[in-house]
Structures are given as C-alpha cells and as structure tokens.
Amino acid sequence: MTANELYTEHFGLTERPFTLVPDPSFLFWSKQHKRAFAVLEFGIMSRAPITLITGEIGSGKTTLVQNLLGQMDGSVRVGLLSNVQGDRGELLQWVLNALSVPFNPGETYVTLFQRFQEYVVGEYAEGRRVVLIIDEAQNLSGEGLEEMRLLTNINANKDELIQLILVGQPELKEIVLHPSMRQLAQRVAASFHLQGMDERTTRAYIRHRLQLAGGTGREISPRAAGDIFRATRGIPRLINQLCELALLYAWSSDRVQVSVTTVRNVLEDGVFFASNALPVPPVDDEASEDTVPAPAGTTVPWRRKKTG
C-alpha cells in the first residue's frame, strides 16, 4: 500500500488533498490571496522596481509565486532564487545561475556585473523584461538586500530593465522598514502581507481541497473544520498538516467523516506538533450545513495564452 492509498480509497478520493508540497493546481483563491496575487501582477505590469510579499510560514507565498511563474509568457525572463546567502560576488553568481547566464567562478565582481548588465540590456533590446524573484528573502543580510537594490539601478531612458520581487516571512518587512534600508524601501512600489485565513474561509479552503481530490467536501465536518481553524490560526500549511492527520485517524477508526472528536484526539495525542503551544478546543460535534463557494481566479493580459 502506497502513501496515496493509505486513506484515499476509504474516503473515495483520487489523491491526497492535503500534501505539504506547494501545488498551484490546488491553489485556493481566498480574498487575501487574490489581493496578494493582484499585487504581484501589478508589480510586473507596472514595471515596479521592487515588489514585496510577506506572510507567516506556510501562508501560501511560495504557491502564489509558482502560480505566477506558470502564467508568464515569452515577454518575461524570470530568475528564481531561494534561501540565497553570501557576499556580493556570491549573490551575483546566484543571480547569473538563476538566469542561466554562463560565467567562470573565478571572475571578478566587475566582470560578473558586466556579464549581468549585458544580459539585461540584451533582453531589453529584444523586447523582454527581466524579473528576479527572491523567495525566503528574509535570509539575506541588509548588505545583501542593498546589493539586490543596486541591480535595479540599471535602466534605459525611463524604462526599468530589471524588477525584483522579494518574498519572505514577516521579519522581511521589518528589515525593509528599518531606517538604514530607506533607499530600498523607497523603491518598493507594491507590497502585501498575507495573514492567516478566518474561520469561514478556512472551512471553504478545506472543502475546496477535498473536492479537487475527488471528494464531496463533507469528508471533514464543518464543525471539525472550525476546530481545525482554531488549532492552526488559519495558516494553510498547518491546516494541511492537521487535516491529513485527522483523515488518517478517521480512517484508522473506520469512520467515514472527520468529526470534532477526531480532531480532538489528534491534538490530545500530540502528533500535530504545532498544537503543543495551543489549547485543545472543546468538543462540539454538531455539524452545520453552511456552504461557502471557492473563489475563482482572474485573468490579466500578460498571462500565457492557453492552447488546445
């Protein structure tokens, strides 16, 4: 028996609905995720020098970025960097690697920068823009962030030749707002901070993922979904963890629906590690029948056209 078969057949699912790997096909368009994505799109379309997206761990930032990458057309050259660290020479090597620009590791910073500048100018001459997306940007030092800002100084007449999208945890916003980083902050033309979802949205999120996995959306009762919200503070990654454990517990007990009692058992057993610092919600297994439709995505002109 594979991991995918562990409980999916029991609930009539075609796949696991709550895996932790970011999957754009499971992206749930809550109001705040729509707004965050709109900010990303605005940053690209308006040629903003720097766009800033922050949020708690597991709030969906990386999934939004992956969805954005899937919508890019040939007019944009994207370099994606994650968990980047190092001095300015090392950072520039990371950037060149992300853009698939060849270089020799022993080259001086001046030579590396010249290669980068020639690449950016060449792309501009061909009618393409260059976008650097730095995920987990809070891991960059202040000097590293300043180095990235300096890259946006490359321009032609009034056109920005390179755009930065900085994505990171809440401390990234604090770093950018520090007085010593005011030059960087002044170049941030668009920003958004992702927070945990509210209870109504969390219930819709759970239902959405169950239905995408071939279920009815009722495999987890609405009341149980409410307790999952309280135990996870509406953070998508934590919701996924607790929902998967709850489905496993229900399967092991031969139950066809996750109840509040099931969620309570998971929390009491301590297998959901994030619950250690949180109170166990009270038992109340009266399921309501309210429904919340999952929001749909939007389209914008620069996105890749579908074929077929």
N, C-alpha and C positions, 0 to 999 in steps of 0.2 A: 504494500500500500504506500503510495506516494503522499507527500505533504498536502498536495492539492486534493487528494481523495479522502483525506482524514475525516472531514466532516461535510464536504460539499454535497456528496450524494445524499447524505442523510437529510439535508435541507432542500434538495432539489436545485442546487446551484451548479453552474457550469464552471466556475472558478472561484478562488478565494477573493472575497470582496474587500478585505482589509489588510492587504500586504503593506509593508512599510516602504517598499521601493516606490519612489515618485513615478506616477503613471499619468501622463496628460489625458489619456482616454477616460480616466476616472475623475477628472477634474470637476469639482462641484462649484458652480458659479454663485457663491453667496454674494450679497451686496458688496461686502468689502473686498472680495476677490475680484469682482467686476471692476471696482474702482481702482484697485491696485494695478490690474491689467490695463485699464484705460490710461493710467499714468505712465506705464511702460510704453504704450503705443504713442502717447502724446510726446514723450521724450524722444522717440525715434523720428516721428513725423515732423516735429518742430526743430529737429537738429539741436536739441538741448545739449550743451557741453557735458553736463553730468545729471544723471537721474539716480535718485536714491530710494531704495525699497528696503525697509527694515521690518522685523517682526520676531516674535518669540520662536525658539527652536520648535520645528515641526508645524509651523503655522501655514505652510504651503508655498513658501517663497520659491524654492527650487522647482516645484511643479509648475508654477507660473512661468518661470524662466524657460523651462523645457517646452511649454506650450508656445511661448513666444518664438523660440527657435524653430518650431515646426511651422510657423506662419511666415517665416522670412522668405522673400523672393530673391531673385538674382541681382537686385539692385543694392543689396547689403552684404558686406563681408563681415562675418562675426568671428571674434576670438573669445572663447570661453575659458576663464581661469577660475580655479577653486583652491582655497586654502594656500594662497600664494604667500611666500615669505622670502626675505633676503634683502641684500643691499641693492642699490640702484642698478648695478650691472646685471645682477641675477634677475631682478624684476624685468628688465628689458629682454633678457633671454626668454623668460616665461612668456612675455608678450609675443615675441617673434615666433616661438614654438606654437602658440595658440593660433597664430595667423598663417602657419605653415610657410614662414619665410626662412630660407636657409641661411646659416651663419656658422662661423667657426668659433668654438668655445673660447679660444684664446684671444679673440679680438678685443680691442679696447672699447670702452664705453662710447667714445666718439664714433668709432666705426660702426658699432651696433646701432647707435642712434641714427646714423646716416642711412643705414640699410632700412630702418623702420620708416624714416621720413620719405625715402624714395618710394617705398611700397605704398604709403598712404597717398602721396602725390600721384603716383601711377594709377591707383584705383580711382581717384577723383577725376583724372583725365579720361577715364573710361566710363564715367558717369555713375560710379559706385561709391557708396559711403562705407566707412569702417566703424564698427561698433565693438567695443571691448566690454564684455560682461564679466565682472569680478564677483564671484559668489564667495560667501564667508569672508567678506571684505573686512570684517572687524579684526581679523587676524593680522592685517597689515599694520605696521607701525605708523606713527604720524609722519615720519620721513617717507615711508613707502607710499602713503596716500598722497603726499605732496608731490612725489615723483610722478605718480599717475596723473595728477592735475596738470603738471607741466606738459604732458603729452598732448593735452587738449589745446595748447597754445599754437600748434601747427594749424595754419589756416591759409586760405587763398582768397584774397579780397575780403568779402564779407561772409564767406562760407566756412563753416566748421568742417575740418577734414576728418576729425575723429571724435567719437562720442563715447563717454563712459557710462555704464550702468553699474552702480555699486549696490550689492545685495548683501545684507548681513543681519545679525542679531541686534537687539535694542542698543547695546553699547556702541554700535557703529554710529548711530545718530548722535549719541553723546560726544563721541570723538570729533565728529564733523562740526558740532556746535561749539566746541571749545574755542576760546578766543585766539589761541595760537593757530587755528585752522580757518581763520576767517576768509582767506583767499580761496580756499576750497569751497567753503560754504556759499560764497558769493557766486560760484559757478553752478551750483545746484539749481536747476531750473524747474525740476519737478520731483516731488517726493511723496511717499505714502508709508504709513506704519500699519502693518497687519496685527490685529489683536485676535484673541480667541473668539469663537462664534458664540452667539447667545443660545438659549435652550431651544427655541423654536427652530433656529437654523441648524443646530446640531441634530435634532430629530430628522429634519429634511435631508441632511447630509448622510445620515445612516441609512435612511430609506433609499436614497439615490444610489448609493454604492451597492446595496443588496439587489436592487432592481437591475443594475448594469451587469451584475454577476449572474443574472438569470432567475432571481428570486422574486417574491411578491412585494418585498419591502416590509412584511409583517413578521419576518423571522426573529426580529427583536421587537418586543412590545414597546409602545410609546412611553409607558411609564418607566420601563427599563432604560430606554434611551434618555429619559430625563435624568435618571441617576448616573448614567454614563457621562452626561454633560457636567453634572456637579463634581464628579470624581476627576474629570480631565480639564476642567475650566474651558472647554470648547476648543482645545488645541487639536487640530486634525490628526497629527501623528499619535498623540496619546489616545484619541478616540479609536483609531485603528487598532492600537495595541489591546485596549480593553475589550473592544468588540470581538476581536479574534479569540481572545481567551474565554469570553462569555459564550461564544459559539461552541468552542471546544468543551466547555463544562456542560452545556446543554446536550451536546451530542453524547458525551460520556454517561449522562443520566437518561439517555433515550427520550429527551423532551424535544418537541417539535418547535418550540419557541423559547427564546431567551426571556426570562422573567426578571423582576426586580430581585427575587430571591437568588437567582443565578448570579446576577451582578454582585450581590452582597457576598455570596460565597467566594467569588474571585477575589474581592477586596479583602475579606477576612483571612483568606489563605496566604495573602502577601505575594502572590505570583505576579501581580501587577505592581511593579516596583515603585512607580510614581505615587501609589496610594499610601506609602508608608508615612508621608507627612500630611495626609489628608484624613478627615473624619469619614467613617463609613456612613453612607446615607441611610435613613430609616427605611424599614420595609413597608412598601405600599404597592401591592401588585394588582391594583385595579387599573386595567388598561383603557385609555381613552381612544377614540376612533378618529381624532382630528388628522387631517392630511395637509401637507404643505408641498406644493409643486416645486420641483427643482428648477432653478432659473436656467435659461438658455444663454448661450454665448452670443456675442455680437460680431459683426464683420466690419473691417476697415479696408480702404483701398489698397494699402501696400501689401496686404497678405498674399501669400502664394495662391494662385488660382488652382482650383480642383480640376482634374481631368478625368475623362471617362464617364 
